[in-house]
Amino acid sequence: HWLEASIAAGSCTAVTDGSYIREIYPNLCSAAFILECAEGRGRIVCSFAEQSSAAGSYRGELLGLMAIHLILVATAKVASSLVGTITIYSDCRGALEKVSSLPANRIPSRCKHSDILKNIMINCRELSFTCIYKHISAHQDILQSAHFAFRVSVGSKPFFGRVEVVAAGVHRTGTIHPHDLTNACVIKNLAY
């Protein structure tokens, strides 16, 4: 599986962004993310929305981080002795700090978005590989690294996202249109 090989090689990167537009959809927030291997092994692009009375920008950011972590948990279950690293980028410093410093056994019930944080804490605490969390400036269009750049921007509606990846000089674009707002839309191997 390409994700295992990418984590083992330390070439796996994830980037996420959340969205919330209170004036149009007060009970809806969304997230878009990309998991990609810098060495071209593979890529996952996903966007999804959640209807909730707790909807907000911060919750959208946490949803993206949770989705990435749940994919990592699935990978770790398949390859239980996997060693390596993944770098996870977000423009929400607060969400990154919260997720990277979750307690080992208890999230206070009065903590905002404790449902998401508890999900990450319970399911993701024993990954055999290292997650490195990095902050990027809000609305920064391009995140450069040695091999690729990411551009994540959320469209005018919180459940439509536009995710662009520029890798090794090749421009690849995917527009995400969910078929059902309650399910994640996963697109693999977009046409270049």
C-alpha positions in Angstrom: 0.0 0.0 0.0 1.4 3.4 -1.0 0.5 5.1 2.2 2.5 2.7 4.3 5.5 3.1 2.0 5.2 6.8 2.1 5.1 7.0 5.9 8.0 4.6 6.2 10.0 6.8 3.8 9.0 10.0 5.6 7.6 11.4 2.4 3.9 11.5 3.4 2.3 14.9 3.9 -1.2 15.9 4.8 -2.8 19.3 4.6 -6.3 20.3 5.8 -8.5 23.3 5.9 -11.9 23.8 7.4 -14.8 26.0 6.3 -17.8 27.7 7.9 -20.1 30.4 6.6 -22.5 31.3 9.4 -24.6 33.7 7.3 -25.5 31.1 4.7 -25.3 27.7 6.6 -25.3 28.4 10.3 -25.5 24.7 11.2 -23.0 23.4 8.7 -19.2 23.2 8.6 -16.8 21.3 6.4 -13.3 20.2 5.9 -11.1 19.4 2.9 -7.8 17.5 3.0 -5.1 15.9 1.0 -2.7 13.1 1.9 0.1 12.7 -0.6 3.4 11.1 -1.1 6.1 13.5 -2.2 7.7 10.7 -4.2 4.6 10.1 -6.3 3.3 6.9 -4.7 -0.2 8.1 -4.3 -2.7 10.7 -3.1 -6.0 10.9 -1.3 -8.2 13.9 -1.7 -11.4 14.3 0.4 -14.0 16.8 1.4 -17.0 16.4 3.6 -19.5 18.4 5.6 -21.1 18.0 9.0 -24.5 19.4 10.1 -24.3 20.3 13.8 -25.5 22.9 16.2 -21.9 23.3 17.2 -20.8 24.1 13.6 -18.0 26.7 13.3 -14.6 27.4 11.8 -12.7 25.7 14.6 -14.9 22.6 14.4 -14.3 22.4 10.6 -10.5 22.5 11.2 -10.8 19.8 13.8 -12.9 17.6 11.5 -10.1 17.7 8.9 -7.5 16.7 11.4 -9.8 13.9 12.7 -10.3 12.5 9.2 -6.6 12.5 8.5 -5.9 10.7 11.8 -8.6 8.1 11.2 -7.0 7.2 7.8 -3.7 6.9 9.7 -5.3 4.6 12.2 -6.6 2.4 9.4 -3.1 2.3 8.0 -1.6 1.5 11.3 -4.0 -1.4 11.8 -2.9 -2.9 8.5 0.8 -2.4 9.2 1.0 -2.6 13.0 4.8 -2.3 13.1 5.0 0.6 10.7 7.8 3.1 11.6 8.2 6.5 9.9 6.8 10.0 9.9 4.0 12.0 8.4 3.8 15.8 8.4 0.4 17.3 9.0 -0.2 21.0 8.0 -3.1 23.2 9.1 -3.7 27.0 9.2 -5.4 26.6 12.6 -2.6 26.8 15.3 -5.2 26.2 18.0 -6.5 22.9 16.5 -2.9 21.7 15.8 -1.8 22.4 19.4 -5.0 20.8 20.8 -4.6 17.6 18.7 -0.9 17.3 19.2 -1.2 17.6 23.0 -4.3 15.5 23.8 -4.2 13.8 27.2 -3.8 10.1 27.2 -7.0 9.1 28.9 -9.7 11.9 29.3 -11.1 14.8 27.5 -13.1 17.1 29.9 -16.8 16.8 28.9 -17.2 20.6 28.9 -14.4 21.0 26.5 -15.6 22.5 23.2 -15.8 19.8 20.5 -15.0 17.0 22.9 -16.7 14.5 20.6 -14.0 15.1 17.9 -11.1 15.3 20.4 -12.2 12.1 22.2 -12.4 10.3 18.9 -8.8 11.3 18.1 -7.6 10.6 21.6 -9.1 7.1 21.8 -8.5 5.9 18.3 -5.2 7.6 17.5 -3.1 7.5 20.6 -1.1 4.4 19.8 0.2 5.0 16.3 3.5 3.3 15.7 4.8 6.2 13.6 5.4 9.8 14.3 3.0 12.7 13.4 4.7 16.0 13.0 2.4 19.0 13.2 3.2 22.2 11.3 1.3 25.5 11.1 0.9 27.5 7.9 -0.5 31.0 7.7 -4.2 31.4 7.2 -5.2 31.8 3.6 -1.7 31.0 2.4 -2.2 29.7 -1.1 0.9 27.6 -1.5 2.9 25.5 0.9 6.3 24.7 -0.6 8.5 21.8 0.2 11.4 20.2 -1.7 9.2 18.2 -4.0 5.7 19.7 -4.1 3.3 22.4 -3.2 -0.2 22.3 -1.8 -3.0 24.8 -2.4 -6.2 24.3 -0.4 -9.0 26.7 -0.7 -12.5 26.3 0.3 -15.2 27.4 -2.2 -18.0 29.8 -1.6 -20.2 27.0 -0.1 -18.9 25.1 2.9 -19.6 21.7 1.4 -17.9 22.4 -1.9 -14.1 22.5 -1.7 -11.4 23.1 -4.3 -8.2 21.3 -3.6 -5.2 21.9 -5.9 -1.8 20.1 -5.8 1.3 21.2 -7.7 3.8 18.3 -7.6 7.2 18.2 -9.2 6.3 20.9 -11.7 3.0 19.2 -12.8 -0.2 21.0 -12.0 -3.0 18.8 -10.8 -6.4 20.1 -9.8 -9.5 18.4 -8.4 -12.8 20.0 -7.6 -14.7 18.1 -5.0 -18.5 17.8 -5.3 -20.1 15.6 -2.6 -23.0 13.5 -3.7 -24.4 13.3 -0.1 -23.5 15.8 2.6 -23.5 13.0 5.2 -20.8 11.0 3.6 -17.2 11.8 2.7 -16.4 11.9 -1.0 -13.0 10.4 -1.6 -11.3 10.9 -4.9 -8.1 8.9 -5.8 -5.8 9.3 -8.7 -7.3 12.4 -10.2 -6.5 12.9 -13.9 -3.5 15.1 -14.5 
